[in-house]
Every structure is written in structure tokens, then in C-alpha cells.
Amino acid sequence: MKIPRRQFLHLAAGAAALPLAPQVAWAQAYPTRPVRILVGFAAGGGADVFARLMAQWLSERLGQQFIVENRLGASSNIAIEAAVKALPDGYTLVVVGTPNAVNATLYEKLNFDLIKDVAPIAGIIRLPFVLMVNSSSPAKTVPEFIAYAKANRGKVNFGSGGSGSTPHIAAELFRMMAGVDMVHVPYRGEAPALTDLLGGQLQMMFASMSSAVVHARAGTLRPLAVTTATRSEALPDVPALSDFLPGYEASYRGGICGPRNTPTGIIDKLNKEINAALADPKIKARLAEMGGTALVGSSADFGKLIEEETEKWAKVIKFANIKPE
């Protein structure tokens, strides 16, 4: 029996749409059981805090528990590897941020490809660092510090919470763009580095916003600039480093991803809910308390940012010949 052309085309179109129907229904029903959000850093840290903030929001909005699970090790590489090996069904998510973009070049043999093996879902937060000097430093501005560093070539020590950490990379970008020769002193965490900056053993470091605000208000350390492209509401009187080094930007940017091949419907649903959270005044205020701002955008926007960050920090790592600890 010969089927009329119009009827054939109608039947063909219907058949092509059939595989999509279960996916759409699945995404609409999602989630039907608890969802894990893997965090590669310890409880209480910045990534853990915003992950738990978002987990609570998603639990309330979607009617299932979103549970934060801290998977420590290898500068969060263990958490990323666990996520990319999980089923791409939306029930295993992972925090991805600037440290992972750095790790893509810093570690020569990873068991995953950050760009190819994760499915970006949504950005959440942008956190600046702050260029801090000892309160007795002769430098009161960024140009004065650059002049001081150039006049004391190889004698200026700057600290960080570890080799390859985001503040360390931020300082290396500054060194590269300002053309200054400084000596990096790695510590096991930010706190001991701040202690030596206070004691004068270090001349500079890029500190987290939370630490910078405390010391700036107490007058124990002097903030010279924030590392985002614009000023921060947390330290409104402190200029952006890009005012002196055009194009400089070195903030922590973090969000949520899933394994490659996570269904588009689930990604879109989570992106919509996360962006709704970022528009909520209480969530925005909580991010501001951390010194951060909301990183609003589509899943494609977050994916593009991950790619750009990976390419950018690869150049800095190669310039400074940085090796993992």
C-alpha cells in the first residue's frame, strides 16, 4: 500500500520525535531521588559554603535532597574525576571553579579532560582577591609597589597558600604583566602566609576577600587593589588592579557541572533554578557576605568561561614554570 506523501511526512516527523519524549518527561520529573554535589575542598571553605547554599535552595525548590559531599585530594581533582565517571543522569553534580582550570595545565597526567568530560550547568559566584602589603610598606598605591619591586629586583617576597593555588597564579599574572621580579614563598594555607606578611617576612600577597576585609578595617595590612575588573562592594575605596594594568583579571569563579552527556533538559532545569537563586535578595546578600557577586548566565556562558580560564592560566603557568606541590 502506497502512503500519500503528506501522511508519510507526518508519520516520519512523529517517529523522529518519539525518542525525545521520554527525555522530556524524565527532565520534567527530575529529581526523583537525592542528588549529590561533590566538592573537592574541605567543609567550611568558600566552595563548600556556596555549594551548601545552593544545595539548600535546590532542595526546597525541587522537593528532593541535594547533598554536599566533600571529596578531598589533589587540589579537587579527585572530586572532578569521581563526577565525570558517574552516570550522566543528573544525580551526581560537582563544583567546578578556577582551581580546576589551573589544574588542567598544572597536572600533566589527569584521568579526565576538563573541557570535554564535564557538562557545564551554571555559574554561581565570582570572588576577588586583594593585593595586600604590610601596613609599614613604603608603597601606598599599585604604581608605587611596582616601582618598589623594580628597585628591589629579586628581594621582594610574596606568599600564597600553596604552589599552584589560585592566589599564587593571580600573583604570577601580576608579575608577568607588571614586569617585576619577585620571589614566591609557598605556605600550607593562607593563615601562615598572612602571619608572615603581618610580621614583615613577606612584602606582598594576594589574600582572600574575607581576610582582606578584616585586616583592612583593623589597619593591620594595607589593601592596594582588588583583582576583579571592577571595584568590590566589600572594599569600595580600593581600586581595581586593571586600573593600573589594563586587562588584568584574576578572580575565583565557581559553579556547578555534571558529567558529559547529562541530558539537556536536566541542565536547563538546574540552570533555571540556580539563576533564580542568584536573583534572590537573601542569596545575593549571602554571596556578598563572602565578598563575592553572583555569576549569572546560561550553561553555555559557564562553559565558555571554563574554556577561557583554562587557556588563560595555561599561559601563566608556563610563563612562571609552576609545578604542583
Backbone hydrogen bonds, N-H to C=O, Kabsch-Sander energy under -0.5 kcal/mol:
donor,donor_aa,acceptor,acceptor_aa,energy
3,I,1,M,-0.5
8,F,4,P,-2.6
9,L,5,R,-2.6
10,H,6,R,-1.9
11,L,7,Q,-2.4
12,A,8,F,-2.6
13,A,9,L,-2.3
14,G,10,H,-2.0
15,A,11,L,-2.2
16,A,12,A,-2.2
17,A,13,A,-1.4
18,L,14,G,-0.9
18,L,15,A,-0.5
20,L,17,A,-0.9
21,A,17,A,-1.1
21,A,18,L,-0.8
23,Q,19,P,-0.7
24,V,20,L,-2.6
25,A,21,A,-2.5
26,W,22,P,-2.6
27,A,23,Q,-2.6
28,Q,24,V,-2.3
29,A,25,A,-2.1
30,Y,26,W,-1.7
35,V,65,Q,-2.9
36,R,91,Y,-2.4
37,I,67,I,-2.8
38,L,36,R,-0.5
38,L,93,L,-3.0
39,V,69,E,-2.4
45,G,42,A,-1.6
49,V,45,G,-2.5
50,F,46,G,-2.2
51,A,47,A,-1.8
52,R,48,D,-2.3
53,L,49,V,-2.0
54,M,50,F,-2.1
55,A,51,A,-2.5
56,Q,52,R,-2.2
57,W,53,L,-1.6
58,L,54,M,-2.8
59,S,55,A,-2.3
60,E,56,Q,-2.0
61,R,57,W,-2.3
62,L,58,L,-2.8
63,G,59,S,-1.2
67,I,35,V,-3.2
67,I,65,Q,-0.6
68,V,66,F,-0.5
69,E,37,I,-2.5
71,R,39,V,-2.8
71,R,69,E,-0.7
72,L,70,N,-0.7
73,G,40,G,-0.6
76,S,73,G,-0.8
77,N,74,A,-1.8
78,I,73,G,-1.4
80,I,76,S,-1.8
81,E,77,N,-2.6
82,A,78,I,-2.1
83,A,79,A,-2.0
84,V,80,I,-2.6
85,K,81,E,-1.3
86,A,83,A,-1.2
89,D,87,L,-2.1
93,L,36,R,-3.0
94,V,257,C,-2.4
95,V,38,L,-2.6
96,V,255,G,-2.2
98,T,253,R,-0.7
100,N,97,G,-1.4
101,A,97,G,-1.3
102,V,98,T,-2.2
103,N,99,P,-2.6
104,A,100,N,-1.4
105,T,102,V,-1.6
106,L,102,V,-2.5
107,Y,103,N,-2.3
108,E,106,L,-0.6
110,L,108,E,-0.5
114,L,112,F,-0.6
117,D,113,D,-3.3
118,V,114,L,-0.8
119,A,258,G,-3.5
121,I,256,I,-2.0
122,A,256,I,-1.8
124,I,254,G,-2.8
125,I,254,G,-1.9
126,R,293,T,-2.4
127,L,252,Y,-3.2
130,V,207,A,-2.3
131,L,225,A,-2.8
132,M,130,V,-0.7
132,M,205,M,-2.9
133,V,222,R,-2.3
134,N,203,Q,-0.5
135,S,220,T,-1.0
137,S,134,N,-2.2
140,K,138,P,-0.6
145,F,141,T,-2.1
146,I,142,V,-2.7
147,A,143,P,-2.2
148,Y,144,E,-2.3
149,A,145,F,-2.8
150,K,146,I,-2.2
151,A,147,A,-1.9
152,N,148,Y,-1.1
153,R,150,K,-0.7
154,G,181,D,-2.1
155,K,152,N,-2.5
156,V,152,N,-0.6
156,V,181,D,-0.5
157,N,155,K,-0.6
158,F,183,V,-2.8
159,G,204,M,-1.6
160,S,185,V,-1.2
165,S,162,G,-2.0
169,I,165,S,-2.5
170,A,166,T,-2.5
171,A,167,P,-2.0
172,E,168,H,-2.1
173,L,169,I,-2.2
174,F,170,A,-1.8
175,R,171,A,-2.6
176,M,172,E,-2.5
177,M,173,L,-2.6
178,A,174,F,-2.8
179,G,175,R,-1.3
180,V,175,R,-1.3
182,M,180,V,-0.7
183,V,156,V,-2.9
184,H,182,M,-0.5
185,V,158,F,-2.7
187,Y,160,S,-1.6
189,G,161,G,-1.2
189,G,187,Y,-1.4
193,A,189,G,-0.8
194,L,190,E,-2.5
195,T,191,A,-2.0
196,D,192,P,-1.8
197,L,193,A,-1.9
198,L,194,L,-2.7
199,G,195,T,-1.8
200,G,196,D,-0.6
200,G,197,L,-0.7
201,Q,196,D,-1.8
202,L,196,D,-1.4
203,Q,157,N,-2.7
204,M,157,N,-1.3
205,M,132,M,-1.7
206,F,159,G,-0.6
207,A,130,V,-2.7
207,A,205,M,-0.8
209,M,128,P,-0.7
212,A,208,S,-2.5
213,V,209,M,-2.6
214,V,210,S,-1.4
215,H,211,S,-2.2
216,A,212,A,-2.7
217,R,213,V,-2.3
218,A,214,V,-1.6
219,G,215,H,-1.1
220,T,215,H,-1.3
221,L,215,H,-1.1
222,R,133,V,-3.2
224,L,131,L,-3.2
225,A,131,L,-0.9
226,V,239,P,-2.2
227,T,129,F,-2.2
235,L,232,S,-0.7
238,V,235,L,-1.9
241,L,226,V,-2.9
242,S,228,T,-0.5
243,D,240,A,-1.8
244,F,241,L,-1.6
245,L,241,L,-2.3
248,Y,245,L,-2.3
250,A,227,T,-2.0
252,Y,127,L,-3.1
253,R,251,S,-0.5
254,G,125,I,-2.4
255,G,96,V,-2.2
256,I,122,A,-2.8
257,C,94,V,-2.6
258,G,119,A,-2.1
260,R,117,D,-1.8
262,T,259,P,-1.4
267,I,263,P,-2.2
268,D,264,T,-2.9
269,K,265,G,-1.9
270,L,266,I,-2.6
271,N,267,I,-2.8
272,K,268,D,-2.3
273,E,269,K,-1.9
274,I,270,L,-2.7
275,N,271,N,-2.5
276,A,272,K,-1.7
277,A,273,E,-1.9
278,L,274,I,-2.2
279,A,275,N,-0.8
280,D,277,A,-1.3
284,K,280,D,-2.7
285,A,281,P,-2.2
286,R,282,K,-1.9
287,L,283,I,-2.4
288,A,284,K,-2.1
289,E,285,A,-1.8
290,M,286,R,-1.0
291,G,288,A,-1.5
292,G,287,L,-2.7
293,T,126,R,-2.0
295,L,124,I,-1.7
296,V,294,A,-0.9
302,F,298,S,-1.9
303,G,299,S,-2.3
304,K,300,A,-2.4
305,L,301,D,-2.0
306,I,302,F,-2.2
307,E,303,G,-2.0
308,E,304,K,-2.6
309,E,305,L,-2.8
310,T,306,I,-2.2
311,E,307,E,-2.1
312,K,308,E,-2.4
313,W,309,E,-2.7
314,A,310,T,-1.3
315,K,311,E,-1.2
316,V,312,K,-1.2
317,I,313,W,-2.6
318,K,314,A,-2.0
319,F,315,K,-2.1
320,A,316,V,-2.6
321,N,317,I,-0.8
322,I,317,I,-1.8
325,E,163,S,-0.6
